């Protein structure tokens, strides 16, 4: 069975996946994103806010997977307010910086919103 993620929005709102040891949570998120990148139909958009913006930094353990997803057609939208709060505006690609309106719109057009 191959689920169609192409019409979905993935929300990343924490610095990893699940709860527990930070290193494990970041590794799980990396594995999840890598698996999504291997699908024929990656998510339409990946939305970052709150502590999730930390996972979109240039030096993030998940950056390579995010770049693969972007090349495969996923739109990455990172909350400017959150980046500013954490002092990370200069640590993510400028083309991916968005705002809450863009996040809400991406969720609105998605058939499915997946929150991690």
C-alpha positions in Angstrom: 0.0 0.0 0.0 1.4 3.4 -1.0 -0.4 6.3 0.7 -0.6 9.5 -1.2 1.1 12.1 0.9 1.2 14.6 -2.0 -1.9 16.4 -0.8 -0.8 16.5 2.8 0.8 19.1 5.0 3.4 18.0 7.6 3.6 20.1 10.7 6.9 20.0 12.7 6.4 22.0 15.9 9.1 20.4 18.1 12.8 19.8 17.9 12.4 16.1 17.1 9.8 13.4 16.9 8.2 12.0 19.9 9.3 12.5 23.5 12.4 11.5 25.3 16.1 11.8 24.7 16.8 14.7 22.3 19.3 12.8 20.3 16.8 9.9 19.7 13.9 12.3 18.9 16.1 14.1 16.3 17.2 10.8 14.8 13.6 9.6 14.6 12.6 12.8 12.8 15.5 12.3 10.4 14.4 8.8 9.6 10.8 9.8 9.1 11.8 12.6 6.7 14.2 10.3 4.8 11.4 7.7 4.4 9.0 10.5 3.1 11.7 11.5 0.6 11.8 8.0 -0.7 8.1 8.0 -1.5 6.8 8.7 -5.0 4.5 11.4 -3.6 6.2 13.5 -0.9 4.1 15.9 1.2 2.9 19.0 -0.5 4.2 21.2 2.3 6.3 20.9 5.4 5.5 23.6 8.0 7.7 24.6 10.9 6.8 26.6 13.9 7.6 26.8 17.6 10.7 24.7 18.5 10.3 22.9 15.2 12.1 25.7 13.4 15.3 24.5 15.0 15.1 21.4 12.8 15.2 23.5 9.6 18.6 25.1 10.4 21.5 24.7 8.0 23.3 22.6 10.6 20.3 20.5 11.6 20.6 16.7 11.7 17.5 16.7 9.3 18.7 19.3 6.8 19.8 16.8 4.2 16.4 15.1 4.2 14.6 18.4 4.0 16.7 19.4 1.0 15.8 16.1 -0.7 12.1 16.7 0.1 12.3 20.2 -1.3 13.9 18.9 -4.5 11.1 16.3 -4.7 8.6 19.2 -4.7 7.7 19.7 -1.0 7.3 23.3 -0.1 9.1 24.2 3.2 7.6 27.1 5.2 9.4 28.2 8.4 7.7 30.7 10.8 9.5 34.0 10.8 8.2 34.9 14.3 9.6 31.7 15.7 12.9 32.1 13.9 13.2 35.6 15.3 12.3 34.4 18.8 15.1 31.8 18.8 17.6 34.1 17.0 17.7 31.8 14.0 16.7 34.0 11.0 20.2 33.8 9.5 20.4 30.0 9.9 17.8 28.9 7.4 17.4 29.4 3.7 15.7 32.8 3.1 13.5 31.3 0.5 11.8 29.1 3.1 11.0 31.8 5.6 7.3 32.4 5.8 4.6 33.6 8.2 1.5 32.2 9.9 -0.7 33.2 7.0 1.3 30.9 4.7 1.2 28.1 7.2 -2.6 28.4 7.7 -3.1 28.5 3.9 -1.0 25.4 3.4 -3.0 23.6 6.0 -6.2 24.8 4.4 -5.5 23.4 1.0 -4.2 20.1 2.3 -6.4 17.0 2.3 -4.6 15.8 5.4 -2.5 17.6 8.1 0.0 15.4 9.9 1.4 16.9 13.1 4.6 15.5 14.6 
